[in-house]
Amino acid sequence: MMSDRSKRFLLCLAIVVAGISAYTIYRRSPSYTFNPTCTYDLTYGLTATIELGGERYSSEVIHQRSRSRKWVQEINSGGCQQTYGTALSFRLADHRLILVGSAVCSAALQKLAGSLKDFYNDDYAAAMVQHRKLDLLPLCTGIGRPRPRDKDAYEGFLIDNADHPAWWGGFKFGSTLPGSDQAIHLVSAGMEAADIFPSDNIEKTAPEMLKTAFEYDDWWNSPERILSFHRRPRPYAHTVKPIWRLQVPPEPANKIP
């Protein structure tokens, strides 16, 4: 017959194992899984390839669509923003940087959901379980969709130097850059639903962007919108101005001959 001491030991061991298991589950769960005020409806991997000047560059992120829980939406509607996976980053051969927001257009979300009911209810659980994949090019203009009232909304942002930024300019895919005869083309873009951690490669491709503030006339139409301020602690090392106020953008500081 088991002694009281043995029973107490087994009880303590069970508590410790349960605690370790609960902590492991918590640590391995995507952001906002157990948050009392915030939740998310979809996480997806996004991979894109762009072309500029005959060269191609690729980037990938894991993006999460987070939002407030229904009971607290009115007082916490903007408090569930993502820190990681918000922007694709492409470092060019001449050290310029291209940033593109990772939110996809509503047509892609509707197709990914599989039905209008699931789309309107923001129900992507089945899509994540099944790892549904989509080619975005037939569905979206670029990757995301500009605001309907803002016909001049940018699809991406060009920064003059990833290591020592001084200016930024917005662009649309396929349109000639101001002061240049070149255009940035979106060659491919695809997404795959999966319930995993948000992530990106900005810390590897352009860590100085996390020390940078971007001046703007319209916050929504600037790099500030797609780079979380929670990830860019003050004081900033760089303050970057919008170049398209000027006539011709300068050459990149570290241009390769």
C-alpha positions in Angstrom: 0.0 0.0 0.0 1.3 3.4 -1.0 2.5 5.6 1.9 1.3 9.1 2.6 4.8 10.4 1.8 4.7 8.6 -1.6 1.3 10.1 -2.4 2.5 13.6 -1.6 5.5 13.1 -3.8 3.4 11.9 -6.7 1.0 14.8 -6.2 3.8 17.3 -6.2 5.4 15.7 -9.3 2.0 15.8 -11.1 1.7 19.5 -10.3 5.2 20.2 -11.5 4.6 18.3 -14.7 1.3 20.0 -15.3 2.9 23.4 -14.7 5.8 22.7 -17.1 3.3 21.4 -19.7 1.1 24.5 -19.4 4.1 26.8 -19.7 5.4 24.9 -22.7 2.0 25.2 -24.4 1.9 28.9 -23.6 5.4 29.6 -25.0 4.8 27.6 -28.2 1.4 29.2 -28.9 1.2 32.1 -31.4 0.8 35.7 -30.1 -2.6 36.5 -28.5 -3.6 32.9 -28.1 -4.2 33.3 -24.3 -4.5 37.2 -24.2 -7.7 38.2 -22.3 -8.4 41.3 -24.4 -6.8 40.4 -27.8 -7.2 37.5 -30.2 -6.6 36.6 -33.9 -8.5 35.0 -36.7 -5.8 34.1 -39.2 -2.0 33.6 -39.5 -0.4 33.0 -42.8 3.0 32.8 -44.5 3.5 35.2 -47.3 6.3 34.9 -49.9 7.0 37.4 -52.6 9.5 38.1 -55.4 10.1 41.5 -56.9 12.2 42.7 -59.9 14.1 46.0 -60.3 16.8 46.7 -62.9 16.9 43.1 -64.2 17.5 41.7 -60.7 15.1 39.7 -58.6 14.7 39.7 -54.8 12.6 37.6 -52.5 11.3 38.0 -49.0 8.9 36.1 -46.7 7.1 36.8 -43.5 4.5 35.2 -41.2 1.7 37.6 -40.7 -1.1 37.4 -38.1 -4.4 39.2 -38.3 -5.0 40.2 -34.7 -8.0 42.1 -33.2 -9.7 42.9 -29.9 -12.0 40.3 -28.3 -15.7 41.2 -28.8 -16.3 42.1 -25.1 -13.7 44.8 -25.2 -13.8 46.1 -28.8 -15.1 49.5 -28.0 -12.4 50.4 -25.5 -9.5 48.4 -27.0 -10.0 48.5 -30.8 -6.5 49.6 -31.6 -4.6 47.8 -28.9 -3.9 44.4 -30.5 -1.4 45.4 -33.2 1.3 43.0 -34.4 5.0 43.6 -33.8 6.4 41.0 -36.2 5.5 40.0 -39.7 4.0 43.3 -40.8 6.3 44.0 -43.7 8.2 42.2 -46.4 11.7 43.6 -46.7 13.9 43.4 -49.8 17.5 44.6 -49.6 18.8 45.6 -53.1 22.3 45.1 -54.4 23.1 48.8 -54.0 21.9 48.7 -50.4 18.6 50.4 -51.0 15.6 48.8 -49.2 12.1 48.1 -50.3 9.3 47.6 -47.8 5.9 46.2 -48.7 3.0 45.7 -46.2 2.1 42.1 -45.6 -1.7 42.5 -45.3 -3.4 40.8 -48.3 -6.5 42.0 -50.2 -10.0 41.1 -49.3 -10.5 39.0 -52.4 -7.7 36.7 -51.3 -9.1 36.5 -47.8 -12.5 35.6 -49.2 -11.1 32.8 -51.3 -9.0 31.5 -48.4 -12.0 31.4 -46.1 -13.7 29.1 -48.5 -17.2 30.5 -48.1 -18.9 33.9 -47.7 -20.2 32.9 -44.3 -16.7 32.1 -43.0 -15.3 35.2 -44.6 -17.9 37.5 -43.0 -17.4 35.8 -39.7 -13.6 36.0 -39.9 -13.4 32.2 -39.5 -10.2 30.9 -41.0 -9.7 27.9 -38.6 -10.2 25.3 -41.3 -7.9 27.2 -43.7 -5.1 27.1 -41.1 -5.7 23.4 -40.3 -5.6 22.5 -44.0 -2.7 24.9 -44.8 -4.6 26.4 -47.7 -2.5 28.1 -50.3 -3.2 30.9 -52.7 -1.5 32.7 -55.6 -2.2 36.4 -54.9 -1.4 37.8 -58.4 -4.8 36.8 -60.0 -6.7 38.1 -56.9 -5.0 41.3 -55.7 -3.6 44.5 -57.1 -0.1 44.1 -55.7 -0.5 42.3 -52.3 -2.9 44.5 -50.4 -5.7 46.8 -51.6 -5.4 50.6 -51.2 -8.2 52.4 -49.4 -11.0 53.0 -51.9 -11.0 56.7 -51.3 -7.3 57.0 -51.8 -6.4 56.3 -55.4 -2.8 57.3 -54.9 -2.1 54.9 -52.0 1.3 53.4 -52.3 1.9 49.6 -52.6 5.4 49.8 -51.2 8.1 52.1 -50.0 11.7 52.6 -51.2 14.4 53.7 -48.7 17.6 55.1 -50.1 20.0 53.2 -47.9 19.2 50.3 -45.5 22.2 51.1 -43.2 22.2 55.0 -43.3 18.6 56.0 -44.4 18.0 59.6 -45.3 14.9 59.5 -47.5 11.9 57.3 -48.5 9.5 57.3 -51.3 6.3 55.4 -52.1 5.6 53.5 -55.3 3.1 51.4 -57.1 4.2 48.1 -58.7 4.8 48.6 -62.5 4.9 52.4 -62.3 8.1 54.3 -63.2 9.8 55.7 -60.2 10.1 59.5 -60.1 13.3 60.7 -61.6 14.0 57.3 -63.1 13.2 55.1 -66.1 12.9 52.0 -63.9 9.9 50.4 -62.2 9.5 47.8 -59.5 7.6 44.8 -60.6 5.9 42.2 -58.5 6.9 38.8 -60.1 5.2 36.5 -57.7 3.3 36.5 -54.4 1.8 33.5 -52.5 0.3 32.8 -49.1 -0.3 29.7 -47.0 -2.5 29.7 -43.9 -0.9 28.2 -40.8 -1.4 28.7 -37.1 2.2 29.6 -36.3 4.3 32.5 -34.8 4.5 35.8 -36.6 8.0 36.5 -37.9 10.0 38.4 -40.5 13.6 39.0 -41.6 13.9 42.8 -41.0 16.4 42.3 -38.2 18.6 40.5 -40.6 18.2 42.5 -43.8 17.9 46.0 -42.4 18.2 46.3 -38.6 18.6 50.1 -38.8 15.0 50.3 -39.8 14.2 49.4 -36.2 16.0 52.5 -35.1 14.3 54.8 -37.7 11.4 57.3 -37.6 9.7 58.2 -40.9 8.4 61.7 -41.5 5.1 61.8 -43.4 2.1 63.8 -44.5 -0.3 60.8 -44.3 0.5 58.1 -41.7 -1.5 55.5 -43.5 0.4 56.1 -46.6 3.9 55.8 -45.1 6.4 53.2 -43.8 5.2 54.1 -40.2 2.0 52.1 -40.8 3.8 48.8 -41.6 6.6 49.0 -39.0 5.3 48.6 -35.5 6.4 51.5 -33.2 6.6 48.9 -30.3 9.6 47.5 -32.1 11.4 50.8 -32.6 12.3 52.1 -29.2 13.2 55.8 -28.8 15.5 57.7 -29.2 15.7 57.0 -32.9 19.0 56.9 -34.6 17.6 58.1 -38.0 14.9 60.4 -39.1 13.9 59.8 -42.7 12.1 62.3 -44.9 9.7 61.7 -47.8 11.7 62.3 -51.0 8.9 62.7 -53.5 8.4 66.2 -52.2 11.6 66.9 -54.2 12.0 66.8 -57.9 14.5 64.0 -58.4 15.6 61.4 -55.8 19.4 61.4 -55.1 21.6 58.4 -56.0 22.0 55.8 -53.2 25.0 56.6 -50.9 26.6 53.2 -51.5 25.7 52.7 -55.1 27.6 49.8 -56.7 29.3 50.8 -60.0 
